[in-house]
Amino acid sequence: YGEQLSLLTDEIEFNWLKKNFDYNDEDVIIDIGCGTGRHVQMMAQEFKAKKIIGCDFIQKNIDFLRLMIEENELENVEGVVCSGVDFSEHVGVERCNYIIAIGLVQYLVTDGELQQFVDCCEKLLQKGGSVILKHPLSSVPSYIKDYVREEMDTRYIAKYHDLNDLMKPFLSKFELMKIERTFTIQNSGVYLEKIESDERARQMWIHLVKK
């Protein structure tokens, strides 16, 4: 059941990325917090891009991504071990056009960590480049959630930022372009309550552009 739900959410997320942006063969795309790289592989197969870089701090995730890159002969795709607070020092490019962070920002639980992520984005993105976040945006003041994913036997500590707290480090260098619901009854059906079990937050796409 967990794998089925994960595949559904990945498909919904990828379809939104494909629908909302025009990618070309000069673009450099960085997916930070990519896990085992499902989105990276889908982007490599369907998007025009000069380079796609998947980043995760877990070595075995990147090892798996590198194996998939080799097995599927994906060109101009790389896997890099790094975190959401230092990726600008490790990706091996000076500039990029897109930084995608799906389900990453909530694990930057301190103001300092969030600021480091924003600094990395500002350093790497060219003017007019996009930061694309998917985040459980809180409708109440920002709060910490300590929970266990039973299907993964993993404990998580996350901060569900409200819009003001999330945008505070961005707005001097970035312009907010769009906020849009990620999962709806139309695209998720009966799975929506399972995906969004906390009534205080909703998974949202947040698109920012570097000034």
Buried (B, 14 or more C-beta within 10 A) or exposed (E): EEEEBBEBBBEBBBEBBEEEBEBEEEBBBBBBBBBBBBBBBBBBEEBEBBBBBBBBBEEEBBEBBBEBBEEEEBEBBBBBBBBBBBBBEEBEEEEBBBBBBBBBBBBBBEEEBBBBBBBBBBEBBEEEBBBBBBBBBBEEEBBEBEEEEEEEEEEEEBBBBBBEBBBBBBEEBBEBEEBEEBBBEEBBEEBBEEBBEEEBBBBBBBBBBBE
